[in-house]
Amino acid sequence: GEKAVGAAILVKGTTIGTATDTMGYFTLKVPSEESILVISHFSTTSSIEVALKGSKKVVVRLGEKNESNSQLLGEGFIVHGKVDEAPSPSEGILEWNKYMSKNIKYPHSARESKTQGTVVVGFKVKEDGTIADVEIIRGIGGECDQEAVRIIAGGPTWDPGKVGDQPVTTQISLAVRFVLAGDPGVASLSQQNEKAIADRFGKHVTVVGYQAK
């Protein structure tokens, strides 16, 4: 019953895709009336397939929203699954931010191709605080996706989430937004949509790059 902002829509078997805008709408040119749309949202690792069968308009219901099953953690992390004590970086959010700012890079090939947008990375914090199963929930293609996975996978350890006094494995997601400085396209509708997706995570990670010469 609510608008799904930032849902990713991809034509199955192709690289053609888009994302829903701040009103939950999307428009997409498809190669065939028989195309199949693969639709996913960064709040879940599942996706659904919709066969167009000649339809010009589709209305998709992604699923029931469950507020009690996710929570915003600190600066930009969303915790999926109910825990009594949410996981957190062992050295604190400030040190985590220092690690990110010092180590994350805007890939040269992405700057050359003017690739911009919001990558959403999902990962698990295990009972011993190590990071595991890092994956792309929402990608923008190319080396930006790889860089987002690299920076999370190689990051510091965490204090695990807890249910009662018992450490548990917890699923987390984080938005990493890649923006080219000085690009006039940054104010376009597409980039506004990308920012809206990142804003859902609170103070998300923003990587600013300059176009390759």
BAZAKE-186636 format. One line per field, with one value per residue (C-alpha): residue in one letter; x, y, z. Coordinates in Angstrom, 1 decimal, always signed. Layout:
<sites>
code (a,...)
x (X,...)
y (Y,...)
z (Z,...)
</sites>
This chain:
<sites>
code (g,e,k,a,v,g,a,a,i,l,v,k,g,t,t,i,g,t,a,t,d,t,m,g,y,f,t,l,k,v,p,s,e,e,s,i,l,v,i,s,h,f,s,t,t,s,s,i,e,v,a,l,k,g,s,k,k,v,v,v,r,l,g,e,k,n,e,s,n,s,q,l,l,g,e,g,f,i,v,h,g,k,v,d,e,a,p,s,p,s,e,g,i,l,e,w,n,k,y,m,s,k,n,i,k,y,p,h,s,a,r,e,s,k,t,q,g,t,v,v,v,g,f,k,v,k,e,d,g,t,i,a,d,v,e,i,i,r,g,i,g,g,e,c,d,q,e,a,v,r,i,i,a,g,g,p,t,w,d,p,g,k,v,g,d,q,p,v,t,t,q,i,s,l,a,v,r,f,v,l,a,g,d,p,g,v,a,s,l,s,q,q,n,e,k,a,i,a,d,r,f,g,k,h,v,t,v,v,g,y,q,a,k)
x (+0.0,+3.0,+5.2,+8.4,+11.1,+14.3,+13.1,+15.4,+13.7,+15.8,+14.7,+15.7,+18.6,+19.7,+21.4,+18.4,+17.0,+15.8,+14.6,+11.4,+11.2,+10.2,+6.5,+7.1,+6.7,+9.0,+9.1,+11.2,+11.6,+11.6,+13.0,+9.9,+6.2,+7.1,+9.9,+10.2,+10.9,+13.0,+12.1,+14.0,+14.2,+17.2,+15.2,+15.2,+17.4,+14.5,+13.2,+10.1,+9.6,+6.8,+6.0,+4.6,+2.7,+2.0,+0.9,+1.8,+1.3,+2.2,+1.3,+3.5,+3.1,+6.5,+5.2,+4.1,+6.1,+7.3,+8.7,+9.5,+11.9,+14.4,+16.0,+18.4,+21.7,+24.0,+25.0,+23.7,+23.3,+20.0,+19.7,+17.4,+16.0,+14.9,+17.7,+17.9,+21.3,+22.3,+25.8,+28.2,+31.8,+34.1,+36.1,+33.1,+31.3,+33.9,+36.7,+34.6,+34.0,+37.7,+38.4,+35.8,+37.0,+40.7,+40.2,+37.3,+38.0,+35.9,+37.0,+38.8,+36.7,+33.5,+34.6,+35.5,+32.0,+30.3,+28.8,+26.9,+24.3,+23.6,+25.0,+23.4,+25.6,+24.2,+26.4,+26.3,+27.9,+28.6,+28.6,+32.3,+32.0,+33.5,+31.9,+30.6,+28.4,+29.0,+26.7,+25.2,+21.5,+21.3,+24.1,+24.8,+27.2,+30.9,+33.6,+31.5,+29.8,+33.1,+34.6,+31.6,+31.9,+35.7,+35.5,+32.9,+34.6,+38.0,+36.7,+37.3,+35.5,+32.2,+30.7,+27.9,+24.2,+22.6,+19.3,+19.3,+23.0,+23.5,+25.5,+23.7,+24.4,+22.8,+22.0,+22.9,+22.7,+24.6,+24.2,+27.3,+26.5,+28.9,+28.7,+30.8,+31.7,+30.7,+28.6,+25.5,+23.6,+23.8,+20.5,+18.7,+15.6,+17.7,+20.2,+17.4,+16.1,+19.5,+19.8,+16.4,+17.4,+20.6,+18.6,+16.6,+19.7,+20.2,+23.8,+25.0,+28.5,+29.1,+32.0,+32.8,+34.9,+36.2,+35.8,+38.8,+40.8)
y (+0.0,+2.3,+3.6,+1.6,+4.2,+2.9,-0.5,-1.8,-3.0,-5.0,-6.6,-10.3,-11.4,-7.8,-4.8,-2.6,-1.3,+1.6,+2.4,+3.6,+7.3,+9.1,+8.4,+4.7,+5.0,+3.9,+4.0,+1.6,+0.8,-2.9,-4.9,-7.1,-7.2,-10.6,-9.2,-10.3,-7.7,-8.7,-6.4,-6.1,-3.7,-2.9,-3.8,-7.4,-9.9,-11.5,-10.5,-11.1,-11.7,-10.1,-11.2,-8.3,-10.4,-7.3,-5.1,-1.4,-0.8,-3.0,-2.6,-4.6,-5.3,-6.2,-7.4,-6.5,-3.9,-5.0,-2.1,-4.2,-6.4,-3.7,-0.7,+2.1,+1.8,+4.8,+6.4,+4.7,+1.0,-0.8,-3.9,-6.6,-8.9,-8.3,-8.1,-6.7,-5.1,-4.1,-4.9,-2.0,-1.4,-2.5,+0.7,+2.9,+4.7,+7.5,+5.1,+3.2,+6.4,+7.2,+3.8,+4.3,+7.8,+6.7,+3.5,+3.7,+4.8,+5.9,+3.5,+5.0,+3.1,+4.3,+7.9,+7.4,+6.0,+8.6,+5.8,+7.3,+6.0,+4.2,+0.8,-1.1,-3.7,-6.5,-8.4,-10.5,-9.7,-13.1,-14.2,-13.5,-10.1,-11.0,-9.9,-12.5,-13.1,-9.6,-9.2,-6.5,-6.0,-3.1,-2.4,+0.2,-2.0,-2.0,-1.6,+0.6,-2.6,-4.3,-1.4,-1.3,-5.0,-4.7,-1.9,-3.7,-7.1,-5.7,-3.5,-3.7,-6.2,-5.6,-6.2,-8.8,-8.2,-9.9,-11.5,-11.3,-12.0,-14.3,-13.1,-13.8,-13.5,-10.3,-9.1,-5.5,-3.3,-0.1,+2.4,+3.7,+6.6,+7.4,+11.0,+12.8,+16.3,+19.1,+16.9,+18.8,+15.5,+15.4,+17.4,+15.2,+13.2,+10.0,+11.4,+12.7,+9.2,+7.8,+10.3,+9.4,+5.8,+6.6,+8.9,+6.0,+4.8,+8.1,+9.3,+7.0,+6.8,+9.2,+8.8,+12.0,+11.6,+13.8,+12.7,+11.1,+13.3)
z (+0.0,+0.0,-2.9,-3.4,-4.0,-5.6,-6.8,-9.5,-12.8,-15.3,-18.5,-18.1,-20.1,-20.9,-19.3,-19.9,-16.7,-14.6,-11.0,-9.6,-8.8,-5.6,-6.5,-7.1,-10.9,-13.7,-17.5,-19.6,-23.3,-23.7,-26.7,-27.1,-25.9,-24.5,-22.3,-18.7,-16.0,-13.0,-10.1,-6.8,-3.9,-1.6,+1.5,+0.6,-1.2,-3.0,-6.5,-8.6,-12.3,-14.3,-17.8,-19.9,-22.4,-24.5,-21.6,-21.8,-18.1,-15.1,-11.5,-9.1,-5.5,-3.9,-0.6,+2.9,+4.7,+8.2,+10.2,+13.2,+11.2,+10.3,+11.9,+11.0,+12.7,+13.3,+10.0,+7.0,+8.0,+7.9,+10.1,+8.8,+11.4,+15.0,+17.5,+21.1,+20.5,+17.0,+15.7,+15.4,+14.2,+17.0,+16.9,+16.5,+13.7,+13.5,+12.9,+10.4,+8.5,+8.5,+7.1,+4.3,+3.4,+3.3,+1.3,-1.1,-4.6,-7.6,-10.3,-13.3,-15.8,-14.1,-14.4,-18.0,-18.8,-16.5,-14.4,-11.4,-8.9,-5.7,-5.0,-2.1,-0.5,+1.8,+4.2,+7.4,+10.7,+12.2,+15.9,+16.1,+14.5,+11.2,+7.9,+5.6,+2.5,+1.0,-2.0,-4.3,-3.6,-6.0,-8.5,-11.1,-13.1,-13.8,-11.2,-8.9,-7.7,-7.3,-5.3,-2.9,-2.2,-1.8,+0.8,+2.9,+2.7,+3.7,+6.5,+10.3,+12.5,+14.3,+17.6,+16.8,+17.2,+20.2,+21.2,+24.9,+25.8,+22.9,+19.8,+16.6,+12.9,+11.6,+8.1,+7.3,+4.2,+3.3,+0.5,-1.4,-3.7,-6.6,-7.9,-10.5,-9.4,-11.8,-14.0,-15.2,-15.2,-11.4,-11.2,-13.7,-12.7,-12.8,-10.3,-8.1,-7.9,-7.1,-4.2,-3.0,-2.8,-0.9,+1.5,+2.7,+4.5,+6.4,+6.3,+3.5,+2.0,-0.8,-3.2,-5.3,-8.3,-11.1,-14.7,-16.2,-18.6)
</sites>
